[in-house]
Amino acid sequence: MGAYFLVEIMEIIDAAAYGEYIAGVKDIVEKNGGEYVVRSNRVSPFFGGPCPVRVIMIRFRDRDGLERCFGSEEYKRIGPLRESSTRANACIVEED
């Protein structure tokens, strides 16, 4: 069953560092079987709480692939760029 990595970027604190992260993460995601479903700054509120400034959704064949990607040594080298340059929420959504 598919597993989705859903990220809400609530605030970009350092655009240059975040840009560096974006430049490096795509190859790591794709090398690990991830496929970007959506990456967009065009986010509009509908209801509820605060609306993110950016949304990213990545589909993996299964949760193991997702965890392998974001647990990889390659990702661990660039992950701190995202952590220091944004305020974000992320969750894993698995298909039934």
C-alpha positions as CSV (number, residue, x, y, z in Angstrom):
1,M,0.0,0.0,0.0
2,G,1.2,3.5,-0.8
3,A,2.5,5.9,1.8
4,Y,2.4,9.6,1.5
5,F,4.7,12.1,3.1
6,L,2.7,15.3,3.6
7,V,4.6,18.5,4.6
8,E,3.1,21.9,5.5
9,I,5.6,24.7,5.5
10,M,4.2,27.2,7.9
11,E,7.0,29.8,7.5
12,I,10.2,30.1,5.6
13,I,12.8,31.6,7.9
14,D,15.9,31.5,5.6
15,A,15.0,31.4,1.9
16,A,18.6,30.8,0.7
17,A,19.1,27.8,3.0
18,Y,15.6,26.4,2.1
19,G,16.5,26.8,-1.6
20,E,19.7,24.8,-1.0
21,Y,17.6,22.1,0.7
22,I,15.1,21.9,-2.2
23,A,18.0,21.6,-4.7
24,G,19.4,18.6,-2.9
25,V,16.3,16.7,-1.6
26,K,14.6,16.0,-5.0
27,D,17.3,13.5,-6.1
28,I,17.3,11.8,-2.7
29,V,13.5,11.4,-2.8
30,E,13.5,10.1,-6.4
31,K,16.5,7.7,-5.8
32,N,14.5,6.1,-3.0
33,G,11.3,5.6,-5.1
34,G,9.4,8.7,-4.0
35,E,7.3,10.6,-6.5
36,Y,6.2,14.2,-6.0
37,V,2.4,14.5,-6.2
38,V,2.4,18.2,-5.4
39,R,4.8,21.0,-4.5
40,S,3.2,24.3,-4.4
41,N,3.2,27.8,-2.8
42,R,-0.4,28.3,-4.1
43,V,-2.2,27.4,-0.9
44,S,-5.5,29.0,0.1
45,P,-7.4,28.7,3.4
46,F,-10.7,26.8,3.3
47,F,-11.5,26.3,7.0
48,G,-9.8,25.6,10.3
49,G,-6.5,26.9,11.6
50,P,-3.5,28.7,10.1
51,C,-2.8,27.9,6.4
52,P,0.7,26.9,5.4
53,V,2.7,29.0,2.9
54,R,3.8,25.8,1.0
55,V,2.6,22.2,0.7
56,I,4.5,19.2,-0.4
57,M,3.1,15.7,-0.9
58,I,5.4,12.7,-1.9
59,R,4.1,9.2,-2.7
60,F,6.2,6.2,-1.9
61,R,5.2,2.6,-2.8
62,D,5.2,1.7,0.9
63,R,6.1,3.1,4.3
64,D,9.4,1.2,4.3
65,G,10.5,3.2,1.2
66,L,9.5,6.5,2.9
67,E,11.4,5.6,6.0
68,R,14.5,4.5,4.1
69,C,14.5,7.8,2.2
70,F,14.3,10.1,5.2
71,G,16.5,7.9,7.3
72,S,19.3,7.7,4.7
73,E,22.7,9.1,5.3
74,E,22.2,11.4,2.3
75,Y,19.1,12.9,3.7
76,K,20.6,13.2,7.2
77,R,23.3,15.5,5.6
78,I,20.8,18.0,4.2
79,G,17.9,17.6,6.7
80,P,19.3,20.2,9.0
81,L,19.0,22.8,6.2
82,R,15.2,22.3,6.2
83,E,15.0,22.3,10.0
84,S,16.9,25.6,10.4
85,S,15.2,27.4,7.4
86,T,11.6,26.6,8.0
87,R,8.9,26.1,10.6
88,A,7.0,23.0,9.3
89,N,4.7,20.1,10.1
90,A,4.9,16.7,8.5
91,C,2.9,13.5,8.7
92,I,2.7,10.1,7.0
93,V,-0.6,9.1,5.5
94,E,-0.9,5.4,4.5
95,E,-3.5,4.0,2.1
96,D,-6.0,1.5,3.5
